[in-house]
Amino acid sequence: MKRISKLRLMWRLFLTFFKIGAFTIGGGYVMLPIIEREVVQKWKWVGSEEFVDLIAIAQSTPGVIAINSATIIGYKVAGTGGALFAAIGAALPSFLIILLIANFFLQFREYSPVEAFMRGARAAVVGLLFYASFAMGKKVTESWKTVVLGITGFMAVFFLGIHPIAALIGAGIIGAIFFKE
């Protein structure tokens, strides 16, 4: 009985991340608000603060954030099988869509409705990226120190050209010094 419920949970993970992967245009960061809505609000697999921590881990590990976050959440919810089902669910729609696009895009890319759709989709992607940044920023800016650290990290990367990995490691070291309990 328990094995059946775990298998159902793994399929639910697969279908949830398949749906997220199928209806998200613009990459992993655009997926974050949708992932949060599904795994925090709808299924309550993780809490809001834990979600931010899991996304931070997914972002700091090598690979695509969408697959990393699906894998980490899947593992937390249903172990190794959950990680596998969630990761495949997140990756499969993109794989299938890319196969379709590769076959037909070159024929239709200059077709006016396709061009107009892509222009609109690109604008929506920028908006979703801003939303993801704002939503995550609200959760992690719990004090003036985190606000200053976030702004400093942004300025170091954007204005000074510091590599994002160096900014991440630097912020982690500063956090370890100033935020230890």
N, C-alpha and C positions, 0 to 999 in steps of 0.2 A: 504493500500500500504506500509506504513512504517513498519507495523507488518511483512509483508512478507519479506521485505528486512532484518529485524532483524533476522528472522528465517533462512534466507539464510546465513547470517553472522555467526549465531551459528553453522549451519551445516558445513560451511567452517572451523570454529575453530575445530569442531569435526574431520573432515577429515584431516586437517593439523596435529593435534596432534596424530591422529590415525596412519598416515603415519610415523611420527617421532618415535612413540612408536614401530611400527612394524619393523622398519629398523635400530634400534639402539641396538647394543649388548654392554653390559658393564655398564649399569646403567645411572643414571641421569646426572652425570657430563659429560659423553660422549655425551649426548644429547645436551648439551649447544651450541656447535657450529652449530648444525643442527637447533635447535630452533631459534638461532639468525639469521641464513640465511633465515628462513621462515618468522619470525614475524617482523624482522627489514628490511631486504633487499627485499624480495619478496612481502610481503603484506603491508609493511610499517605501521603496526599497532602500533608500538612504535619506538621511536628514539634510536639511539645507546647508548647514555648516560642513558636514561631512562631504557633501557634493563638491563644495569649493576645494576642499583638501584633495579629493580624488582627482579633480580636474588639474590641480597644481602638479600632482604626481604625473598624470597623463601628459601634461605639457612638458615636463622636464625629462621625460624618458624619450629615447630615440623612436622615431616613427611618427605616423600620422595621428594627430590628437583624437580624431573620431574613432579610429580603431583602438587606440590606447585606452580611451575612456570607456568604450564598450567592453573591452577586455577586463579592465579593473572593476567596473561595476558588475559585470557578469560573474567574475571570480568572487566578489564579496557576497553576491546574492546566492550563487549555486555552485561555488567551487570551480574546479578545472573545467568541468563540462559546461558550466554557465559561461565561463570566459570564452570558451571555444564557440559556443552557439551565438553569443552576443557579437563576437568579433566577425564571424562569418555573416551574421545578419547585417552588420553595419557595412561590410565590404561588398557583399554580393550585388546590391542594386547599382552601385557605381560601376562595377565590372560589367554588368549586363548593359547598362546605359552606354558605357564607352564603346562596347562592341557594336551597338546599334548606331551610335553617332559615327564611328569610324567607317561604317558601311555607307551611310547616307549623307553625312554632313558636307562632304566636298561637292556633292551634287546640288545641295540646297542652301549653302551658306550665303549666297548672294540673292536668294529669294527674299523679297521685301518683308513678308511677315516673319520669317525666321530672323532676319537682321533686327527687326523692331523688337521681337521677343527678347533677343539676347541683350539689346540695349536696356530694356526695362529690367531684366533680371540682374544685370550688373549693378544698376542703381539700387535695387532691393538688397543685394548682397552687402553693399556699403552700409545701408541702413541697419541691417541685421548685425553687422560687425560692431557698429556703434552701440546698438542695444546690448549685445553680449558684454562689451567693455563696461558699459554703465551698470548693468545688472550685477556683474561680478565685482566691480569697483565698490558698489554700495555695501556688499557683504564683507569685504576685506578691510575697508577703511573704518575700523572700529575706534581708532584714536588718531590724534594729530600726528603721531609718529608714523603710522602706516600710510597716512595721506602724504606726508613729506617723502617717505621712502618710495611710494608709487610715482609721485611727480618727478623725483630725482631720477628714478630708473627710466622713465619716459624721456626726460630731457637728455640723459646720457646717451641713449640710443638714437633719438631723433636728431638732436642738435650736435652732439659731439661725435657721432658715428661709432660709439662703443658697440662691440658685438653683443647681441642679445644674450648669448650664453654667459659672457663675462658680467653683464648687468645682473643676470639671474643669480650667478654664484656670489657676486658682491652683495646683493640684497639678502641672500641667504646667510652670509657671514654676519652682516650687520644685524639681521634678525636674531641670530643665535646669541649675539652679544647683548642686544638691547631688550629682547623679549623673553629671556629665560626667566622661569618662575622659581 
